[in-house]
Amino acid sequence: MKVSRIGKQNAYILEGNGFRVLQSYQTIVALQAPSGKYYKTDRFYSVTTSKHINKFVGANPILVSQDLLNDWQNGDFA
């Protein structure tokens, strides 16, 4: 798995198994699936985290519940 830190912030891009994941602190807030589609949390965190999310996902991401991203992070993603 490849891990890249975003600036001096506590935000990281993790890449592996065809997924690219944006993690803020310990929380996944957006991801790119192997299909190329982007998914982002429906929850608002901070202005900085929102900027990171919007830069990562670009235009027309699919909005999903934070619970779904949490399930994915815990290995429960179907």
KOLZAMI-784910 format. One record per residue (C-alpha): residue number from 0; residue in one letter; x negated, y, z negated. Coordinates in steps of 0.02 Angstrom, whole numbers, padded with zeros to 5 digits. Layout:
N
<rec><k>NUM</k><r>A</r><X>X</X><Y>Y</Y><Z>Z</Z></rec>
...
% end
This chain:
78
<rec><k>0</k><r>M</r><X>00000</X><Y>00000</Y><Z>00000</Z></rec>
<rec><k>1</k><r>K</r><X>-00063</X><Y>00173</Y><Z>00045</Z></rec>
<rec><k>2</k><r>V</r><X>-00033</X><Y>00315</Y><Z>-00078</Z></rec>
<rec><k>3</k><r>S</r><X>-00053</X><Y>00500</Y><Z>-00034</Z></rec>
<rec><k>4</k><r>R</r><X>-00035</X><Y>00641</Y><Z>-00158</Z></rec>
<rec><k>5</k><r>I</r><X>00054</X><Y>00800</Y><Z>-00103</Z></rec>
<rec><k>6</k><r>G</r><X>-00052</X><Y>00948</Y><Z>-00157</Z></rec>
<rec><k>7</k><r>K</r><X>-00073</X><Y>00973</Y><Z>-00343</Z></rec>
<rec><k>8</k><r>Q</r><X>00104</X><Y>00920</Y><Z>-00380</Z></rec>
<rec><k>9</k><r>N</r><X>00165</X><Y>00757</Y><Z>-00454</Z></rec>
<rec><k>10</k><r>A</r><X>00232</X><Y>00701</Y><Z>-00286</Z></rec>
<rec><k>11</k><r>Y</r><X>00168</X><Y>00555</Y><Z>-00184</Z></rec>
<rec><k>12</k><r>I</r><X>00201</X><Y>00470</Y><Z>-00019</Z></rec>
<rec><k>13</k><r>L</r><X>00188</X><Y>00281</Y><Z>-00031</Z></rec>
<rec><k>14</k><r>E</r><X>00175</X><Y>00178</Y><Z>00128</Z></rec>
<rec><k>15</k><r>G</r><X>00193</X><Y>-00010</Y><Z>00143</Z></rec>
<rec><k>16</k><r>N</r><X>00300</X><Y>-00148</Y><Z>00217</Z></rec>
<rec><k>17</k><r>G</r><X>00363</X><Y>-00029</Y><Z>00351</Z></rec>
<rec><k>18</k><r>F</r><X>00431</X><Y>00095</Y><Z>00224</Z></rec>
<rec><k>19</k><r>R</r><X>00373</X><Y>00272</Y><Z>00184</Z></rec>
<rec><k>20</k><r>V</r><X>00432</X><Y>00329</Y><Z>00013</Z></rec>
<rec><k>21</k><r>L</r><X>00429</X><Y>00501</Y><Z>-00068</Z></rec>
<rec><k>22</k><r>Q</r><X>00409</X><Y>00488</Y><Z>-00255</Z></rec>
<rec><k>23</k><r>S</r><X>00419</X><Y>00636</Y><Z>-00374</Z></rec>
<rec><k>24</k><r>Y</r><X>00344</X><Y>00593</Y><Z>-00543</Z></rec>
<rec><k>25</k><r>Q</r><X>00412</X><Y>00416</Y><Z>-00568</Z></rec>
<rec><k>26</k><r>T</r><X>00570</X><Y>00437</Y><Z>-00463</Z></rec>
<rec><k>27</k><r>I</r><X>00599</X><Y>00394</Y><Z>-00280</Z></rec>
<rec><k>28</k><r>V</r><X>00688</X><Y>00543</Y><Z>-00204</Z></rec>
<rec><k>29</k><r>A</r><X>00680</X><Y>00499</Y><Z>-00018</Z></rec>
<rec><k>30</k><r>L</r><X>00624</X><Y>00361</Y><Z>00098</Z></rec>
<rec><k>31</k><r>Q</r><X>00599</X><Y>00317</Y><Z>00279</Z></rec>
<rec><k>32</k><r>A</r><X>00657</X><Y>00141</Y><Z>00324</Z></rec>
<rec><k>33</k><r>P</r><X>00568</X><Y>00033</Y><Z>00453</Z></rec>
<rec><k>34</k><r>S</r><X>00708</X><Y>00081</Y><Z>00574</Z></rec>
<rec><k>35</k><r>G</r><X>00643</X><Y>00261</Y><Z>00568</Z></rec>
<rec><k>36</k><r>K</r><X>00797</X><Y>00327</Y><Z>00478</Z></rec>
<rec><k>37</k><r>Y</r><X>00771</X><Y>00444</Y><Z>00332</Z></rec>
<rec><k>38</k><r>Y</r><X>00869</X><Y>00436</Y><Z>00170</Z></rec>
<rec><k>39</k><r>K</r><X>00870</X><Y>00568</Y><Z>00032</Z></rec>
<rec><k>40</k><r>T</r><X>00944</X><Y>00582</Y><Z>-00140</Z></rec>
<rec><k>41</k><r>D</r><X>01109</X><Y>00670</Y><Z>-00169</Z></rec>
<rec><k>42</k><r>R</r><X>01042</X><Y>00738</Y><Z>-00334</Z></rec>
<rec><k>43</k><r>F</r><X>00958</X><Y>00908</Y><Z>-00354</Z></rec>
<rec><k>44</k><r>Y</r><X>00796</X><Y>00909</Y><Z>-00452</Z></rec>
<rec><k>45</k><r>S</r><X>00693</X><Y>01068</Y><Z>-00434</Z></rec>
<rec><k>46</k><r>V</r><X>00654</X><Y>01195</Y><Z>-00300</Z></rec>
<rec><k>47</k><r>T</r><X>00481</X><Y>01118</Y><Z>-00274</Z></rec>
<rec><k>48</k><r>T</r><X>00547</X><Y>00940</Y><Z>-00264</Z></rec>
<rec><k>49</k><r>S</r><X>00683</X><Y>00998</Y><Z>-00143</Z></rec>
<rec><k>50</k><r>K</r><X>00550</X><Y>01076</Y><Z>-00031</Z></rec>
<rec><k>51</k><r>H</r><X>00450</X><Y>00914</Y><Z>-00032</Z></rec>
<rec><k>52</k><r>I</r><X>00606</X><Y>00813</Y><Z>00010</Z></rec>
<rec><k>53</k><r>N</r><X>00659</X><Y>00927</Y><Z>00153</Z></rec>
<rec><k>54</k><r>K</r><X>00484</X><Y>00928</Y><Z>00227</Z></rec>
<rec><k>55</k><r>F</r><X>00474</X><Y>00738</Y><Z>00215</Z></rec>
<rec><k>56</k><r>V</r><X>00644</X><Y>00696</Y><Z>00290</Z></rec>
<rec><k>57</k><r>G</r><X>00658</X><Y>00831</Y><Z>00424</Z></rec>
<rec><k>58</k><r>A</r><X>00826</X><Y>00856</Y><Z>00509</Z></rec>
<rec><k>59</k><r>N</r><X>00980</X><Y>00746</Y><Z>00486</Z></rec>
<rec><k>60</k><r>P</r><X>00933</X><Y>00629</Y><Z>00343</Z></rec>
<rec><k>61</k><r>I</r><X>01063</X><Y>00513</Y><Z>00272</Z></rec>
<rec><k>62</k><r>L</r><X>01120</X><Y>00569</Y><Z>00099</Z></rec>
<rec><k>63</k><r>V</r><X>01126</X><Y>00426</Y><Z>-00026</Z></rec>
<rec><k>64</k><r>S</r><X>01160</X><Y>00416</Y><Z>-00212</Z></rec>
<rec><k>65</k><r>Q</r><X>01013</X><Y>00425</Y><Z>-00330</Z></rec>
<rec><k>66</k><r>D</r><X>01078</X><Y>00261</Y><Z>-00403</Z></rec>
<rec><k>67</k><r>L</r><X>01048</X><Y>00175</Y><Z>-00235</Z></rec>
<rec><k>68</k><r>L</r><X>00869</X><Y>00240</Y><Z>-00228</Z></rec>
<rec><k>69</k><r>N</r><X>00844</X><Y>00184</Y><Z>-00409</Z></rec>
<rec><k>70</k><r>D</r><X>00908</X><Y>00010</Y><Z>-00363</Z></rec>
<rec><k>71</k><r>W</r><X>00787</X><Y>00006</Y><Z>-00216</Z></rec>
<rec><k>72</k><r>Q</r><X>00645</X><Y>00058</Y><Z>-00330</Z></rec>
<rec><k>73</k><r>N</r><X>00691</X><Y>-00082</Y><Z>-00451</Z></rec>
<rec><k>74</k><r>G</r><X>00694</X><Y>-00211</Y><Z>-00311</Z></rec>
<rec><k>75</k><r>D</r><X>00883</X><Y>-00225</Y><Z>-00308</Z></rec>
<rec><k>76</k><r>F</r><X>00905</X><Y>-00144</Y><Z>-00136</Z></rec>
<rec><k>77</k><r>A</r><X>01010</X><Y>-00251</Y><Z>-00020</Z></rec>
% end
